[in-house]
Amino acid sequence: MPQDPAKDPVPGLLAAAAARLANQFSDLPATPEITPAEAGSIAAVLEETAVRLGDNYPYFHPFYAGQMLKPPHPVARAAYALAMVINPNNHARDGGRASSEMEIEAVAHIARMFGWEAPDFLGHLTSSGTIANLEALWVAGQANPGRRILASEQAHYTHSRISAVLKLDFGAVPADNRGRMDLDALESELKKGDVGTVVATLGTTAIGAVDPLPEILALRDRYGFRVHVDAAYGGYFRLIPDSLDEPARRAFAAIDQVDSIVVDPHKHGLQPYGCGCVLFRDPGVGRFYKHDSPYTYFTSKDLHLGEISLECSRAGAAAVALWATQRLLPNVAGGEFAQGLAAGRRAALELDSRLRADPWFQPLAAGSPELDIVVWKVQADTLQQSSDLAQRVFDECARRNLHLALVQLPQQWFRTGDVPFDSNSGKNLITCLRSVLMKPAHESWLDLIWQEFKAASQQILGE
Ligand SMILES: *Cc1c(COP(=O)(O)O)cnc(C)c1O
């Protein structure tokens, strides 16, 4: 969002496109227009709405460097609003003719990023990563009925919850001190012989850890199970292999060999909320979705997206916004979109190295971030003190308009010199500071962010 709304190009661009769109319906009889009185009432409500919306953290600004929040691209905002004039529903072509086509193209573009080409995959957009993962695990349960789902204990909590919803047994595999699934622990679970699906997370929500996918695939050859990749956060990092360390690069390179993939365009893909995506390598899983609808599938013999989706009504506008964004910024290695990801990653590495040089703080002991999420603890005598100080630094930063996040991590992931060792320390959680540097602008803003962070830390820790 530009500081000065008068300089926001979106309304002007939108007005021009809306005129072009309206023009295509000009042969219809005119309908009543909004009267000046109605417009006045709407203006009053919008004024009130704007006042309410001011009560937010400034997610659009580089000083928001906390949770996974990245502003949608202006073209996505404009295309979404343009589609709202039509408000298409991508359940069936009956409700969203153009936008269903645009969804199919946008999803094919994402699939291509993962090395899959139509018609040799099946996929569609969803309203979220949660629903996308729900579909992937639902298909997994249909394909391997009665067998367990495994995911790392650092996987998103949604997997254990979804498994419960689907009445599938779920097991959590311990993570190592970098937050990656522990392969020995995985193999001892596999030896029990009842595992149907392993969820590999490429980019965990807490710290951006990348599970060792090539090794998990090697275990699949021996034990036979489905592999689902949850790359809701990390999926787009496949576009910047040269910016990643070797283990993460190998994991993203192997993604084309898995059975299903989830990625969230509304996380790193510059989209408004309401845009997840699920992909299956075997188009034959479409058979699990088979259903009849007495209401919907009439206007076309072509595939209606509702025939391969658990959700019925879905925002066609989300597909339109994604399609338009991909036209402007294709998801290709070396492109402008990929360069934006690489900029955030450089910002994360820079912040991590400054923290490593700072006596007040301690980033992860085992190494630098795998993607663009930085976590660090405050040095203190005890776990409790460290956690309390992290909270106070966080609050002081927020008071200064610098917005970070907090996360609870196992104490053993940090050097233990300053806290008594405890064999049970994996269970001892320490509150740490966390920053997701996912905006391209975070790179050029890092000096200012650091300056503000140090000033806040001085206030709390320099006493
Ligand atoms: C965000 C996230 C999810 C959940 O996706 P939503 O779009 O928030 O529903 C699942 N898995 C991972 C790894 C995530 O980062």
Ligand as a Chemical Component Dictionary entry (heavy atoms), coordinates in Angstrom:
data_LIG
# 
_chem_comp.id                   LIG 
_chem_comp.type                 NON-POLYMER 
_chem_comp.pdbx_formal_charge   0 
_chem_comp.three_letter_code    LIG 
# 
loop_
_chem_comp_atom.comp_id 
_chem_comp_atom.atom_id 
_chem_comp_atom.alt_atom_id 
_chem_comp_atom.type_symbol 
_chem_comp_atom.charge 
_chem_comp_atom.model_Cartn_x 
_chem_comp_atom.model_Cartn_y 
_chem_comp_atom.model_Cartn_z 
_chem_comp_atom.pdbx_ordinal 
LIG C1 C1 C 0 0.372  -22.002 6.333 1  
LIG C2 C2 C 0 0.631  -23.439 6.288 2  
LIG C3 C3 C 0 -0.419 -24.370 6.261 3  
LIG C4 C4 C 0 -1.855 -23.956 6.394 4  
LIG O1 O1 O 0 -2.247 -23.219 5.282 5  
LIG P1 P1 P 0 -3.415 -22.108 5.364 6  
LIG O2 O2 O 0 -3.395 -21.501 4.018 7  
LIG O3 O3 O 0 -3.047 -21.170 6.469 8  
LIG O4 O4 O 0 -4.693 -22.825 5.663 9  
LIG C5 C5 C 0 -0.094 -25.705 6.149 10 
LIG N1 N1 N 0 1.179  -26.106 6.084 11 
LIG C6 C6 C 0 2.215  -25.241 6.108 12 
LIG C7 C7 C 0 3.613  -25.759 6.006 13 
LIG C8 C8 C 0 1.963  -23.875 6.216 14 
LIG O5 O5 O 0 3.008  -23.019 6.276 15 
# 
loop_
_chem_comp_bond.comp_id 
_chem_comp_bond.atom_id_1 
_chem_comp_bond.atom_id_2 
_chem_comp_bond.value_order 
_chem_comp_bond.pdbx_ordinal 
LIG C1 C2 SING 1  
LIG C2 C3 SING 2  
LIG C2 C8 DOUB 3  
LIG C3 C4 SING 4  
LIG C3 C5 DOUB 5  
LIG C4 O1 SING 6  
LIG O1 P1 SING 7  
LIG P1 O2 DOUB 8  
LIG P1 O3 SING 9  
LIG P1 O4 SING 10 
LIG C5 N1 SING 11 
LIG N1 C6 DOUB 12 
LIG C6 C7 SING 13 
LIG C6 C8 SING 14 
LIG C8 O5 SING 15 
# 
